[in-house]
Amino acid sequence: MKQEILIIRNTPRENPGIITDVLKEYNIKFQIIDFDHTTSIFSIENHLALIVLGGPESANDMSQKMLCELDLIRKAVKSNRPYLGICLGLQTLVKAMGGNVIKCHTKEVGFRDPDNQFFKINLTPEGRNDKLFYNLPDELMVFQLHGETVIITPQVKLLATGNYCQHQIIRFGKNAYGIQSHFELTEELLESWIKEDNDLQELDAEQLRSDFRSIESEYQKTGRQLFLNFLILSGLVK
């Protein structure tokens, strides 16, 4: 039996970033799969957990690739495998479990909101009691890169909210989490996204770099703690 975490990469530029660093630090084996229409993964049984990264697609797409991805997520959640979805990975979790994905009233891109303030999210009372946020403050600074958001079902717990797209961090069941923002961000990831992402190319690249440098230490500390908490509550780190 493979004792490793399965990481689904929806597009080559959406790498795991900080996630990889933490997994290597704790000697946890992982496998990264570039998921496309040729990918055939029918079971999650041989993996410790499932992580689904972001991407430019929509969870509403009717492509064979997306239908297979939704089916894999559904199987993982129903088998109680720990799940972590980032950006698109949050939206696919909600879609797979019966919720809806819709266009954001306000697209969230970069470090700053339409009022030129840094994007921040706030924990709900449910979130403050969730072990995912152990040793973290009630307010978190985040990097956003999405044009869609979710409508959650009563079965979904809302753990953190934002001022524009409300549903920012959610939990389904005991250990399936979705995070709308990119806590995994590193300088290397930011540079590749600035070069390749159409939405980021509409922003000032030097301002993006400056914003990242100004919060890098706090941001990466938060990202590491958040992912470590996920590994601990999933039983993958003692």
C-alpha positions as CSV (number, residue, x, y, z in Angstrom):
1,M,0.0,0.0,0.0
2,K,1.4,3.4,-1.0
3,Q,1.8,5.6,2.1
4,E,1.9,9.0,0.3
5,I,-0.2,12.0,-0.3
6,L,-1.7,12.5,-3.7
7,I,-1.4,16.1,-5.1
8,I,-3.5,17.0,-8.1
9,R,-2.0,19.8,-10.3
10,N,-4.6,21.3,-12.6
11,T,-2.1,23.4,-14.6
12,P,1.7,23.3,-14.7
13,R,2.2,26.7,-13.1
14,E,0.0,25.9,-10.0
15,N,2.8,24.2,-8.0
16,P,2.4,23.2,-4.3
17,G,5.0,25.8,-3.1
18,I,5.1,25.9,0.7
19,I,3.2,22.6,0.8
20,T,6.1,20.8,-0.7
21,D,8.5,22.4,1.8
22,V,6.5,21.2,4.8
23,L,6.0,17.7,3.4
24,K,9.8,17.3,2.9
25,E,10.6,18.7,6.3
26,Y,8.4,16.1,7.9
27,N,9.5,13.3,5.6
28,I,6.0,12.7,4.2
29,K,6.0,11.1,0.8
30,F,3.9,12.6,-1.9
31,Q,3.0,12.2,-5.5
32,I,2.2,15.1,-7.9
33,I,0.0,14.2,-10.9
34,D,-0.7,16.6,-13.7
35,F,-4.5,16.0,-14.1
36,D,-5.9,16.2,-17.6
37,H,-8.3,14.4,-19.9
38,T,-5.9,11.5,-20.2
39,T,-5.6,10.9,-16.4
40,S,-7.2,7.8,-15.0
41,I,-7.4,7.7,-11.2
42,F,-10.3,5.6,-10.0
43,S,-9.5,5.2,-6.3
44,I,-7.9,7.1,-3.4
45,E,-7.5,4.0,-1.3
46,N,-3.7,3.7,-1.8
47,H,-3.1,7.3,-0.6
48,L,-3.1,9.0,2.8
49,A,-4.8,12.2,1.7
50,L,-5.8,14.2,-1.4
51,I,-4.7,17.7,-2.2
52,V,-6.2,19.6,-5.2
53,L,-4.5,22.7,-6.3
54,G,-5.8,25.7,-8.3
55,G,-6.2,26.2,-12.0
56,P,-7.9,28.3,-14.7
57,E,-10.9,26.0,-15.2
58,S,-14.3,26.1,-13.6
59,A,-15.7,23.3,-11.5
60,N,-18.8,23.8,-13.7
61,D,-17.0,22.6,-16.8
62,M,-18.5,19.4,-18.3
63,S,-15.2,18.2,-19.7
64,Q,-14.2,14.6,-19.1
65,K,-11.2,15.9,-17.1
66,M,-13.4,17.9,-14.7
67,L,-16.0,15.1,-14.3
68,C,-13.3,12.6,-13.4
69,E,-11.8,15.1,-10.9
70,L,-15.1,15.7,-9.2
71,D,-15.7,12.0,-9.0
72,L,-12.2,11.4,-7.4
73,I,-12.9,14.1,-4.8
74,R,-16.3,12.7,-4.0
75,K,-14.7,9.3,-3.4
76,A,-12.0,10.7,-1.2
77,V,-14.5,12.6,1.0
78,K,-16.9,9.7,1.3
79,S,-14.0,7.4,2.3
80,N,-13.0,9.9,5.0
81,R,-9.6,10.6,3.4
82,P,-8.2,13.9,4.5
83,Y,-8.8,16.5,1.7
84,L,-7.4,19.9,1.1
85,G,-8.5,22.0,-1.8
86,I,-6.9,25.3,-2.8
87,C,-8.8,27.9,-4.9
88,L,-10.2,25.7,-7.7
89,G,-9.8,22.8,-5.2
90,L,-12.2,24.5,-2.8
91,Q,-14.7,25.0,-5.6
92,T,-14.4,21.4,-6.8
93,L,-15.0,20.2,-3.3
94,V,-18.2,22.2,-3.0
95,K,-19.4,21.1,-6.4
96,A,-18.6,17.5,-5.8
97,M,-20.6,17.5,-2.6
98,G,-23.7,19.1,-4.0
99,G,-23.1,22.8,-3.8
100,N,-22.9,25.4,-6.5
101,V,-20.1,27.5,-8.1
102,I,-20.9,30.9,-9.4
103,K,-19.2,34.0,-10.7
104,C,-17.8,36.4,-8.1
105,H,-19.6,39.8,-7.9
106,T,-16.0,41.2,-7.5
107,K,-13.1,39.3,-9.0
108,E,-10.4,38.9,-6.4
109,V,-6.8,39.2,-7.8
110,G,-3.5,39.9,-6.1
111,F,-2.8,41.2,-2.7
112,R,-5.1,44.2,-2.7
113,D,-8.8,44.6,-2.9
114,P,-10.7,47.3,-4.9
115,D,-10.2,49.8,-2.1
116,N,-6.4,49.2,-2.4
117,Q,-6.3,47.5,1.0
118,F,-4.6,44.2,1.5
119,F,-7.0,41.3,1.2
120,K,-7.8,39.8,4.6
121,I,-10.1,37.1,5.8
122,N,-11.7,36.6,9.2
123,L,-12.4,33.4,11.1
124,T,-16.0,32.7,12.0
125,P,-16.9,31.3,15.5
126,E,-16.8,27.9,13.9
127,G,-13.4,28.6,12.5
128,R,-12.0,29.8,15.8
129,N,-12.8,26.4,17.3
130,D,-11.4,24.4,14.3
131,K,-7.9,22.9,14.8
132,L,-7.0,24.0,11.3
133,F,-6.3,27.4,12.8
134,Y,-4.3,26.4,15.8
135,N,-1.7,29.0,16.7
136,L,-3.1,31.4,14.1
137,P,-4.9,34.8,14.6
138,D,-8.5,35.5,13.8
139,E,-7.6,37.7,10.9
140,L,-5.3,36.4,8.1
141,M,-3.7,38.3,5.2
142,V,-4.2,36.4,1.9
143,F,-3.3,36.4,-1.8
144,Q,-6.3,35.9,-4.1
145,L,-6.6,34.8,-7.7
146,H,-10.1,33.8,-8.6
147,G,-13.2,34.9,-10.5
148,E,-15.6,32.3,-9.1
149,T,-17.0,31.6,-5.7
150,V,-19.3,29.0,-4.1
151,I,-22.8,28.7,-2.7
152,I,-22.5,26.2,0.2
153,T,-25.0,23.6,1.4
154,P,-26.1,23.2,5.1
155,Q,-23.6,20.4,5.4
156,V,-20.7,22.7,4.8
157,K,-19.2,24.6,7.8
158,L,-18.0,28.2,7.0
159,L,-14.7,28.8,8.8
160,A,-13.6,32.1,7.4
161,T,-15.1,35.0,5.4
162,G,-14.0,37.8,3.2
163,N,-15.4,41.3,2.4
164,Y,-16.0,40.5,-1.2
165,C,-16.3,36.8,-1.9
166,Q,-17.7,35.7,1.4
167,H,-17.0,31.9,1.5
168,Q,-13.2,31.8,2.0
169,I,-12.5,28.7,4.0
170,I,-14.9,25.8,4.5
171,R,-15.0,22.3,5.9
172,F,-17.1,19.4,4.8
173,G,-17.4,16.6,7.3
174,K,-14.5,16.0,9.7
175,N,-11.4,16.5,7.6
176,A,-12.2,17.9,4.1
177,Y,-11.2,21.5,3.8
178,G,-11.3,24.1,1.1
179,I,-9.3,27.4,1.1
180,Q,-10.1,30.0,-1.6
181,S,-6.9,31.9,-1.3
182,H,-3.3,30.8,-2.0
183,F,-1.6,30.3,1.3
184,E,1.1,28.2,-0.5
185,L,2.5,31.2,-2.3
186,T,6.3,31.6,-2.6
187,E,8.4,34.1,-4.4
188,E,9.1,31.6,-7.2
189,L,5.4,30.9,-7.6
190,L,4.5,34.5,-7.7
191,E,7.1,35.2,-10.4
192,S,5.7,32.4,-12.6
193,W,2.1,33.6,-12.2
194,I,3.1,37.2,-13.0
195,K,4.5,35.9,-16.3
196,E,1.7,33.5,-17.2
197,D,-1.6,34.5,-15.5
198,N,-3.8,36.9,-17.6
199,D,-5.4,38.5,-14.6
200,L,-2.1,39.2,-12.8
201,Q,-0.7,40.7,-16.0
202,E,-3.3,43.4,-15.8
203,L,-1.8,44.5,-12.5
204,D,1.5,46.3,-11.8
205,A,4.2,43.6,-11.5
206,E,6.5,45.7,-9.4
207,Q,3.7,46.5,-7.0
208,L,2.9,42.8,-6.7
209,R,6.5,42.1,-5.9
210,S,6.7,44.9,-3.4
211,D,3.5,43.8,-1.7
212,F,4.8,40.3,-1.3
213,R,8.1,41.4,0.1
214,S,6.3,43.6,2.7
215,I,4.3,40.6,4.1
216,E,6.5,37.7,3.0
217,S,7.7,36.7,6.5
218,E,4.2,36.8,8.1
219,Y,2.5,35.3,5.0
220,Q,4.8,32.2,4.8
221,K,4.7,31.7,8.5
222,T,0.9,31.6,8.3
223,G,1.0,29.2,5.3
224,R,3.4,26.8,7.0
225,Q,1.3,26.8,10.2
226,L,-1.9,26.3,8.3
227,F,-0.7,23.3,6.4
228,L,1.1,21.8,9.4
229,N,-2.2,22.0,11.3
230,F,-3.9,20.2,8.4
231,L,-1.3,17.4,8.6
232,I,-1.7,17.1,12.4
233,L,-5.5,17.0,12.5
234,S,-5.3,14.4,9.7
235,G,-3.1,12.2,11.8
236,L,-0.2,12.5,9.3
237,V,2.1,14.4,11.8
238,K,2.2,13.7,15.5
